[in-house]
Amino acid sequence: MALLPDPGWRDVADVLILSYLAHRLILLARGTRAPQVLLALAALWALWHVARHAGLELTAWFLGALNALAPVALIVVFRDEIRDVLVRSSPLRLLAGRPTRAGAIDLPAVAEAAFRLAASRTGALLAFEGRDRLDKLAREGTRVDARFSVPLVESLFAKGSPVHDGAALVRGGRIDRVGTFLPLSTRDGLPAAFGTRHRAAVGLSERCDAVVLVVSEERGEVALARDGRVEPIASPEELERALDASPRVEAGAEAHRGRAPRLVSSAAGFLLTTLAVATLWALYDRQQVARRTVTASVNFRGLPESLELIDPPEAIDLQLRGKRTLIDGLSPDRVTISVDLSGAERGGRYAIERGDMAVELPVGVEWSRADPGLSVRLGERVELTLPVRPRLEGRPPPGFAFTPPRVEPATVTVRVPRGMEGRLEAVETRPIDVGELALDAATREATVEVPLELGRIATRPAAGSADTVRVTVGTRPAAAPDDPEAAP
């Protein structure tokens, strides 16, 4: 059975914290090139794993080197985005606020501003940044970082304004820079009526995914440039629809959506992120699996009455598998093995199967196999009546000697495997420390009840026979050195 991840509360906290941070980063990255770049890196990482497991050493080495350079590449590629996020957003907003998305703008305000400028024959050029950064394409300009509004746009492009002839760069729903110069298109075949503003709009849309709104000063017309094409716009409603349909300026509808739909969308995104992080955690958790062989004590149960174990093993080697932190710190004392012998029917070698073994292990650890060929030797039981031999330890008090101990009962009947009859002459008791006995002052005797030393399983009392006996130990004065009784 494959080892399944067994998450604890720390693992759940790990997944939730990482899911939240990943969700926040995804919200910040929407509308940028980050998703495509991250997908490419994920594909590169997957190819590296495939090459490594397929034994393609050179390919795996090359892809591994690229993966090692990936963090540096991410910083280089997204240096502008990282700078903007750190400069324009507070840490609290990054963790808890609602990130401003690229293109999050009031589309009715854009349409109203464009057609009011067209009605007054005021030329204008507004570039809506998409996933591609415009810092290298939109040269110069003045940083304003202002909220988009109709009065602001009209004042920026008024004929007396010092930034009238430049373009306004719209980023994240705000007017980021004004008076910027866009690259002109050098393509042949453009209409002769296109002036500098139209050529700049086409030139920028040819080089990136920006959407450029252009208002003609001579004709009072509104047009939209994207992907190197210019589309004339006849009404404010048509402009709103065109911008709303563009994936690069997608938050016009977002700005007007209710709170409930936004919460549902955010919750769904967080759940998907959590699912992805949990999958990564499961893959990571499997890589942390360790194996270890431990020697654990074993006890046997369910042995049929007609059979007896002969020289059973006291311990069994088990191969364990689990989380590295659990396996490395596991003490063999925490592993207990119980073997069920109820399936044995006759004497001889009995092979122990996996189903016969019950192994108690800490949560998160499982055992994969025991010693190959594990078996025990069984024999048919016979009954023997044997004398009981007390085991006395210690010395009598000074000036005294032991009298022969008395045992009740003097004999016991035990059951042993057939073939062991000649190896047993008596059944001993557990050790009795006579130095610890409290002797009666009058009789100089002490009686104790002591268990029989029957061994672990090799011998056991027969039905109705005692497994403990009463031993009476007495002392008598020791004979003097010149006493004839003391002579050997």
C-alpha positions as CSV (number, residue, x, y, z in Angstrom):
1,M,0.0,0.0,0.0
2,A,1.4,3.4,-1.0
3,L,2.1,5.8,1.8
4,L,-0.5,8.6,1.7
5,P,0.4,12.0,3.1
6,D,-1.0,12.4,6.6
7,P,-1.1,16.1,7.2
8,G,-0.9,17.6,10.7
9,W,-2.0,21.0,11.8
10,R,1.4,22.5,10.8
11,D,1.0,21.1,7.3
12,V,-2.4,22.6,7.0
13,A,-1.1,25.9,8.2
14,D,1.7,25.7,5.7
15,V,-0.7,25.1,2.8
16,L,-3.1,27.9,3.8
17,I,-0.3,30.5,4.3
18,L,1.4,29.6,1.1
19,S,-2.0,29.5,-0.8
20,Y,-2.8,33.0,0.5
21,L,0.5,34.5,-0.5
22,A,0.4,32.8,-3.9
23,H,-3.2,34.1,-4.4
24,R,-2.0,37.6,-3.6
25,L,0.8,37.3,-6.1
26,I,-1.5,36.1,-8.8
27,L,-3.8,39.1,-8.2
28,L,-0.8,41.4,-8.6
29,A,0.4,39.5,-11.7
30,R,-2.9,39.6,-13.6
31,G,-2.6,41.8,-16.7
32,T,1.2,41.3,-16.8
33,R,3.5,38.9,-18.6
34,A,4.1,36.9,-15.3
35,P,1.5,34.1,-16.0
36,Q,3.2,33.2,-19.4
37,V,6.7,33.3,-17.9
38,L,5.7,31.2,-14.9
39,L,4.0,28.7,-17.2
40,A,7.1,28.5,-19.2
41,L,9.2,27.9,-16.1
42,A,6.8,25.3,-14.9
43,A,7.1,23.5,-18.2
44,L,10.9,23.7,-18.0
45,W,10.8,22.2,-14.5
46,A,8.5,19.4,-15.6
47,L,10.8,18.6,-18.5
48,W,13.7,18.5,-16.1
49,H,12.0,15.9,-13.9
50,V,11.0,13.8,-16.9
51,A,14.6,13.8,-18.3
52,R,16.0,13.0,-14.9
53,H,13.7,10.0,-14.4
54,A,14.2,8.8,-17.9
55,G,18.0,8.7,-17.5
56,L,18.7,11.5,-20.0
57,E,21.7,12.7,-18.1
58,L,22.9,15.5,-20.5
59,T,19.4,16.9,-21.0
60,A,18.7,16.7,-17.3
61,W,22.0,18.5,-16.5
62,F,21.2,21.3,-19.1
63,L,17.6,21.8,-17.9
64,G,18.8,21.7,-14.3
65,A,21.2,24.5,-15.0
66,L,18.4,26.6,-16.6
67,N,16.3,26.0,-13.5
68,A,19.1,27.2,-11.3
69,L,19.2,30.4,-13.3
70,A,15.5,30.9,-13.2
71,P,15.3,33.1,-10.0
72,V,17.9,35.5,-11.5
73,A,16.0,35.5,-14.8
74,L,12.7,36.3,-13.0
75,I,14.3,39.3,-11.2
76,V,15.7,40.6,-14.5
77,V,12.5,40.1,-16.5
78,F,10.2,41.6,-13.9
79,R,12.5,44.3,-12.5
80,D,10.2,47.1,-13.5
81,E,7.1,45.4,-12.2
82,I,8.8,44.6,-8.9
83,R,10.0,48.2,-8.6
84,D,6.5,49.6,-9.2
85,V,4.9,47.2,-6.7
86,L,7.4,48.1,-4.0
87,V,7.2,51.8,-4.7
88,R,3.5,52.2,-5.2
89,S,2.1,49.7,-2.8
90,S,2.4,49.5,1.0
91,P,3.2,46.1,2.5
92,L,-0.3,46.0,4.1
93,R,-1.9,46.6,0.8
94,L,0.1,43.8,-0.8
95,L,-1.1,41.4,1.9
96,A,-4.7,42.5,2.5
97,G,-5.7,45.2,0.0
98,R,-7.4,44.7,-3.3
99,P,-4.6,45.0,-5.9
100,T,-5.2,47.4,-8.8
101,R,-5.2,45.5,-12.0
102,A,-3.8,46.6,-15.3
103,G,-6.5,48.3,-17.2
104,A,-8.8,48.7,-14.2
105,I,-10.4,51.9,-15.5
106,D,-13.8,53.6,-15.7
107,L,-14.7,52.9,-19.3
108,P,-17.6,55.4,-19.5
109,A,-15.2,58.1,-18.4
110,V,-12.8,57.1,-21.2
111,A,-15.5,57.2,-23.8
112,E,-16.9,60.5,-22.6
113,A,-13.4,62.1,-22.6
114,A,-12.6,60.8,-26.1
115,F,-15.8,62.1,-27.7
116,R,-15.7,65.4,-25.9
117,L,-12.2,66.0,-27.2
118,A,-13.3,64.9,-30.7
119,A,-16.3,67.3,-30.5
120,S,-13.9,70.2,-29.7
121,R,-11.4,69.1,-32.4
122,T,-8.7,68.5,-29.7
123,G,-6.2,65.9,-30.7
124,A,-5.3,63.3,-28.1
125,L,-3.3,60.1,-27.8
126,L,-3.9,57.6,-24.9
127,A,-1.9,54.4,-24.6
128,F,-3.4,51.7,-22.4
129,E,-0.6,49.4,-21.2
130,G,-1.2,45.7,-21.4
131,R,1.0,42.9,-20.3
132,D,4.0,44.4,-22.1
133,R,5.8,47.2,-20.3
134,L,5.9,50.5,-22.1
135,D,8.9,52.1,-20.3
136,K,11.3,51.3,-23.1
137,L,8.9,52.2,-25.9
138,A,7.3,55.4,-24.5
139,R,10.2,57.8,-24.2
140,E,10.5,60.9,-21.9
141,G,7.3,62.3,-20.4
142,T,6.3,63.7,-17.0
143,R,5.2,61.4,-14.2
144,V,1.8,62.3,-12.8
145,D,0.3,59.1,-11.4
146,A,-3.2,60.6,-11.3
147,R,-6.7,59.0,-11.3
148,F,-8.3,59.0,-14.7
149,S,-11.0,61.6,-15.0
150,V,-12.6,63.5,-17.8
151,P,-11.5,67.0,-16.6
152,L,-8.0,65.9,-16.2
153,V,-7.8,64.4,-19.7
154,E,-9.3,67.6,-21.2
155,S,-6.8,69.8,-19.4
156,L,-3.9,67.6,-20.5
157,F,-4.7,67.7,-24.2
158,A,-5.9,71.3,-24.3
159,K,-4.2,73.3,-27.1
160,G,-2.3,75.4,-24.6
161,S,-1.1,72.5,-22.5
162,P,2.7,71.9,-22.6
163,V,2.0,68.1,-23.0
164,H,-0.6,68.5,-25.7
165,D,1.5,67.0,-28.5
166,G,2.6,63.9,-26.5
167,A,0.8,60.8,-25.4
168,A,-0.7,59.9,-22.1
169,L,0.3,56.5,-20.7
170,V,-2.5,54.8,-18.8
171,R,-1.3,52.0,-16.4
172,G,-3.3,50.2,-13.8
173,G,-6.4,52.5,-14.3
174,R,-4.3,55.6,-13.6
175,I,-2.6,58.1,-15.9
176,D,1.0,57.3,-15.2
177,R,2.9,59.7,-17.5
178,V,2.0,62.4,-20.0
179,G,3.9,64.1,-22.8
180,T,5.6,60.8,-23.8
181,F,6.7,60.1,-27.4
182,L,5.7,56.9,-29.0
183,P,7.6,55.1,-31.8
184,L,6.2,55.9,-35.3
185,S,5.2,53.1,-37.7
186,T,7.4,52.8,-40.8
187,R,5.0,50.4,-42.5
188,D,4.0,51.2,-46.1
189,G,0.4,51.3,-47.1
190,L,-1.0,53.4,-44.3
191,P,-3.7,55.8,-45.3
192,A,-2.4,59.2,-46.4
193,A,-4.8,60.9,-44.0
194,F,-2.9,59.4,-41.0
195,G,-0.9,62.1,-39.3
196,T,1.7,61.8,-36.6
197,R,-0.7,60.7,-33.9
198,H,-2.2,57.9,-36.0
199,R,1.3,56.7,-37.0
200,A,2.4,56.7,-33.4
201,A,-0.6,54.7,-32.3
202,V,0.0,52.1,-35.1
203,G,3.8,52.1,-34.3
204,L,3.2,51.3,-30.6
205,S,0.6,48.7,-31.2
206,E,2.9,46.9,-33.7
207,R,5.6,46.6,-31.0
208,C,3.6,45.5,-28.0
209,D,0.1,44.5,-26.9
210,A,-1.0,48.0,-25.8
211,V,-4.3,49.4,-26.9
212,V,-4.0,53.0,-28.2
213,L,-6.9,55.5,-28.3
214,V,-6.3,58.3,-30.8
215,V,-8.5,61.4,-31.4
216,S,-7.9,63.3,-34.7
217,E,-7.5,67.0,-34.3
218,E,-8.2,67.7,-38.0
219,R,-11.3,65.5,-38.5
220,G,-12.6,65.1,-35.0
221,E,-12.7,61.3,-35.3
222,V,-12.0,58.7,-32.7
223,A,-10.1,55.5,-33.5
224,L,-8.6,52.5,-31.6
225,A,-5.3,51.0,-32.6
226,R,-4.3,47.5,-31.6
227,D,-2.1,44.8,-33.2
228,G,-1.0,47.3,-35.9
229,R,-4.6,47.9,-37.1
230,V,-6.7,51.1,-36.7
231,E,-10.5,50.7,-36.1
232,P,-12.7,53.8,-36.4
233,I,-15.1,54.3,-33.5
234,A,-18.4,56.0,-34.2
235,S,-19.9,56.4,-30.7
236,P,-19.1,56.3,-27.0
237,E,-21.0,53.1,-26.6
238,E,-19.0,51.4,-29.4
239,L,-15.8,52.6,-27.7
240,E,-16.9,51.1,-24.4
241,R,-17.7,47.8,-26.0
242,A,-14.4,47.7,-27.9
243,L,-12.4,48.4,-24.8
244,D,-14.4,46.1,-22.6
245,A,-14.0,43.2,-25.2
246,S,-10.2,43.7,-25.2
247,P,-8.4,41.3,-22.8
248,R,-5.8,44.0,-22.3
249,V,-8.3,46.5,-20.9
250,E,-10.6,44.1,-19.1
251,A,-11.4,45.8,-15.9
252,G,-13.9,48.3,-17.3
253,A,-16.6,45.8,-16.3
254,E,-14.6,44.9,-13.2
255,A,-15.0,48.5,-11.9
256,H,-18.8,48.2,-12.2
257,R,-19.3,44.7,-10.9
258,G,-21.0,44.3,-7.6
259,R,-19.2,43.3,-4.4
260,A,-20.8,39.9,-4.3
261,P,-19.5,38.8,-7.8
262,R,-16.0,40.0,-6.9
263,L,-16.1,38.0,-3.7
264,V,-17.3,34.9,-5.5
265,S,-14.5,35.3,-8.1
266,S,-11.9,35.9,-5.4
267,A,-13.0,32.9,-3.4
268,A,-13.0,30.6,-6.4
269,G,-9.5,31.8,-7.3
270,F,-8.3,31.2,-3.8
271,L,-9.8,27.7,-3.8
272,L,-8.0,26.8,-7.0
273,T,-4.8,28.2,-5.7
274,T,-5.2,26.2,-2.5
275,L,-5.8,23.0,-4.5
276,A,-2.6,23.7,-6.6
277,V,-0.6,24.3,-3.4
278,A,-2.0,21.2,-1.7
279,T,-1.0,19.2,-4.8
280,L,2.5,20.6,-4.6
281,W,2.6,19.8,-0.9
282,A,1.7,16.2,-1.6
283,L,4.4,15.9,-4.2
284,Y,6.9,17.5,-1.8
285,D,5.8,15.3,1.1
286,R,6.4,12.1,-0.9
287,Q,9.9,13.3,-1.6
288,Q,10.5,13.5,2.2
289,V,9.7,9.8,2.7
290,A,12.5,7.9,4.4
291,R,13.1,4.2,5.0
292,R,14.6,2.5,8.0
293,T,15.0,-1.0,9.4
294,V,14.3,-1.5,13.1
295,T,14.4,-4.5,15.3
296,A,11.2,-4.7,17.4
297,S,10.1,-7.1,20.1
298,V,7.3,-9.6,19.1
299,N,4.6,-11.5,21.0
300,F,2.6,-14.4,19.7
301,R,-1.1,-15.0,20.2
302,G,-3.9,-17.3,19.1
303,L,-1.8,-20.4,19.3
304,P,-4.0,-23.5,19.1
305,E,-4.2,-25.6,22.4
306,S,-2.7,-28.6,20.7
307,L,0.5,-26.8,19.6
308,E,3.5,-25.2,21.3
309,L,6.2,-22.8,20.0
310,I,9.7,-24.1,20.0
311,D,12.5,-21.5,20.5
312,P,10.5,-18.5,19.1
313,P,12.3,-15.3,18.0
314,E,12.2,-12.5,20.6
315,A,12.4,-9.8,17.9
316,I,11.8,-9.2,14.2
317,D,13.4,-6.8,11.8
318,L,10.9,-4.5,10.1
319,Q,11.4,-2.1,7.3
320,L,9.6,1.1,8.0
321,R,8.6,4.0,5.7
322,G,7.4,7.5,6.6
323,K,8.2,11.1,7.0
324,R,11.9,11.7,7.5
325,T,11.3,13.6,10.7
326,L,9.3,10.8,12.2
327,I,11.5,8.0,11.0
328,D,14.8,9.5,12.2
329,G,13.5,10.1,15.7
330,L,11.6,6.8,16.1
331,S,12.6,4.6,19.0
332,P,12.3,0.8,18.5
333,D,10.5,0.7,21.8
334,R,7.5,2.4,20.2
335,V,7.1,-0.4,17.6
336,T,5.1,-3.4,18.8
337,I,4.5,-6.6,16.8
338,S,1.8,-9.1,17.5
339,V,1.7,-12.3,15.4
340,D,-1.5,-14.3,15.1
341,L,-0.8,-18.1,15.0
342,S,-4.5,-19.2,14.9
343,G,-4.0,-20.4,11.4
344,A,-1.5,-23.0,12.4
345,E,-2.9,-26.6,12.3
346,R,0.0,-28.9,12.9
347,G,3.6,-29.0,14.1
348,G,6.6,-28.1,11.9
349,R,7.6,-24.9,10.2
350,Y,4.9,-22.3,10.0
351,A,5.5,-19.4,7.6
352,I,4.3,-16.1,8.9
353,E,2.4,-14.0,6.3
354,R,1.8,-10.3,6.3
355,G,-1.8,-10.8,7.3
356,D,-0.7,-12.7,10.5
357,M,1.1,-9.6,11.8
358,A,-0.4,-6.6,13.6
359,V,2.2,-3.8,13.9
360,E,1.5,-0.7,16.1
361,L,3.3,2.4,14.7
362,P,3.1,6.1,15.2
363,V,0.8,8.0,12.9
364,G,2.5,8.8,9.6
365,V,4.7,5.7,9.6
366,E,4.0,2.3,8.0
367,W,5.9,-0.9,7.6
368,S,6.6,-2.3,4.1
369,R,8.0,-5.7,4.9
370,A,9.5,-8.0,7.5
371,D,12.4,-10.5,7.3
372,P,11.9,-12.5,4.1
373,G,11.1,-16.1,4.9
374,L,10.0,-15.4,8.4
375,S,8.7,-18.5,10.1
376,V,8.4,-20.2,13.5
377,R,8.8,-23.8,14.6
378,L,5.7,-25.5,16.1
379,G,5.5,-28.7,18.0
380,E,2.6,-30.8,19.4
381,R,2.1,-30.4,23.1
382,V,2.6,-33.1,25.7
383,E,2.0,-32.8,29.4
384,L,4.7,-33.4,32.0
385,T,4.5,-33.5,35.8
386,L,7.8,-32.0,37.1
387,P,9.1,-31.1,40.6
388,V,9.3,-27.4,41.6
389,R,12.8,-26.2,42.4
390,P,13.0,-22.9,44.3
391,R,15.8,-20.4,43.3
392,L,17.2,-18.9,46.5
393,E,19.6,-15.9,46.3
394,G,21.4,-14.1,49.1
395,R,22.9,-15.2,52.4
396,P,21.2,-16.2,55.7
397,P,21.7,-14.0,58.8
398,P,25.1,-14.4,60.6
399,G,25.2,-17.6,62.7
400,F,22.4,-19.2,60.8
401,A,22.0,-21.7,57.9
402,F,19.1,-22.4,55.6
403,T,16.9,-25.4,56.2
404,P,15.7,-27.2,53.1
405,P,12.8,-25.1,51.6
406,R,9.3,-26.5,51.5
407,V,7.2,-26.0,48.3
408,E,3.4,-26.2,48.0
409,P,2.5,-27.8,45.6
410,A,5.7,-29.7,45.2
411,T,5.0,-30.6,41.6
412,V,3.2,-28.9,38.7
413,T,2.0,-30.2,35.4
414,V,3.2,-28.2,32.3
415,R,2.6,-28.5,28.6
416,V,5.7,-28.6,26.4
417,P,6.4,-29.4,22.7
418,R,6.9,-33.0,21.9
419,G,10.6,-33.8,21.8
420,M,11.5,-31.5,24.7
421,E,10.5,-34.0,27.4
422,G,14.1,-35.1,28.1
423,R,15.4,-31.5,28.3
424,L,13.3,-30.6,31.3
425,E,14.0,-32.0,34.8
426,A,12.3,-29.5,37.0
427,V,10.4,-26.2,36.9
428,E,12.2,-23.4,38.7
429,T,10.6,-20.5,40.5
430,R,11.5,-16.9,40.0
431,P,14.5,-15.8,42.1
432,I,13.8,-15.4,45.8
433,D,16.1,-12.9,47.7
434,V,16.2,-14.5,51.2
435,G,18.1,-11.5,52.5
436,E,14.9,-9.4,52.0
437,L,12.6,-11.9,53.8
438,A,11.0,-11.0,57.1
439,L,11.5,-14.2,59.3
440,D,9.1,-15.0,62.0
441,A,10.8,-14.5,65.4
442,A,9.5,-17.8,66.8
443,T,9.8,-20.2,63.9
444,R,12.6,-18.4,62.1
445,E,10.6,-19.1,58.8
446,A,9.1,-17.0,56.1
447,T,6.5,-18.0,53.4
448,V,6.3,-16.3,50.1
449,E,4.2,-16.8,47.0
450,V,6.3,-16.8,43.9
451,P,5.6,-17.3,40.2
452,L,7.1,-20.2,38.2
453,E,9.8,-19.5,35.7
454,L,8.0,-21.1,32.8
455,G,9.8,-19.3,30.0
456,R,8.2,-17.0,27.5
457,I,6.2,-19.6,25.6
458,A,8.2,-22.9,25.5
459,T,6.5,-24.2,28.6
460,R,3.2,-23.4,30.2
461,P,1.0,-24.9,33.0
462,A,-1.5,-27.4,31.9
463,A,-5.2,-26.8,32.4
464,G,-6.0,-26.7,36.2
465,S,-2.3,-26.6,37.2
466,A,-0.9,-23.7,39.2
467,D,1.5,-21.1,37.8
468,T,2.5,-19.9,41.3
469,V,3.7,-21.8,44.4
470,R,4.2,-21.1,48.1
471,V,7.8,-21.4,49.2
472,T,8.6,-21.6,52.9
473,V,12.2,-20.7,53.8
474,G,13.6,-21.4,57.3
475,T,16.9,-21.0,59.1
476,R,18.6,-22.8,62.0
477,P,21.6,-22.0,64.1
478,A,24.8,-22.8,62.3
479,A,26.9,-25.6,63.9
480,A,30.0,-24.6,65.9
481,P,33.4,-25.2,64.2
482,D,34.3,-28.1,66.6
483,D,30.8,-29.6,66.5
484,P,31.0,-33.1,65.1
485,E,27.9,-32.3,63.0
486,A,29.9,-29.6,61.2
487,A,32.4,-32.2,59.9
488,P,32.0,-33.0,56.3
